[in-house]
């Protein structure tokens, strides 16, 4: 059973022409009983992904 799913997740900051894409088209799902870790280098969008999910 899927307990969390994202499709085409996007998060942009700023205004034209200076837009920063923190996330751009992220897809993932988490099934019941799975252990998931979201990791990334500083500024890679890993924290934003968790907050939006």
C-alpha positions as CSV (number, residue, x, y, z in Angstrom):
1,X,0.0,0.0,0.0
2,X,1.4,3.4,-1.0
3,X,1.5,5.8,2.0
4,X,3.2,8.8,0.3
5,X,3.4,9.6,-3.4
6,X,4.5,12.7,-5.4
7,X,4.1,13.3,-9.1
8,X,5.9,16.1,-10.9
9,X,6.7,18.0,-7.6
10,X,8.1,21.5,-8.3
11,X,9.3,24.3,-6.1
12,X,10.7,27.5,-7.5
13,X,12.0,30.6,-5.7
14,X,12.4,34.1,-6.9
15,X,10.9,36.0,-9.9
16,X,11.8,36.2,-13.6
17,X,14.5,36.3,-14.8
18,X,16.1,35.1,-11.6
19,X,14.2,31.9,-10.8
20,X,15.9,29.2,-8.7
21,X,14.5,25.7,-9.2
22,X,14.8,23.8,-5.8
23,X,12.8,20.9,-7.3
24,X,11.7,20.4,-10.9
25,X,9.6,17.3,-11.7
26,X,10.3,15.0,-8.8
27,X,8.4,11.7,-8.7
28,X,8.6,9.1,-5.9
29,X,6.4,6.9,-3.7
30,X,6.8,5.3,-0.3
31,X,5.2,1.9,0.4
32,X,4.0,0.8,3.8
33,X,6.9,-0.8,5.8
34,X,9.6,0.9,3.7
35,X,12.4,2.8,5.3
36,X,13.3,5.9,3.3
37,X,16.1,8.4,3.7
38,X,16.3,11.7,1.7
39,X,19.9,12.9,1.4
40,X,21.7,15.5,-0.6
41,X,24.4,18.1,-0.6
42,X,23.7,21.5,0.9
43,X,21.3,23.4,-1.4
44,X,20.2,20.3,-3.4
45,X,16.5,20.5,-2.4
46,X,16.3,17.6,0.0
47,X,14.8,19.6,2.8
48,X,12.3,21.3,0.5
49,X,11.2,17.9,-0.8
50,X,10.3,16.7,2.7
51,X,8.5,19.9,3.6
52,X,6.3,19.8,0.5
53,X,5.5,16.2,0.8
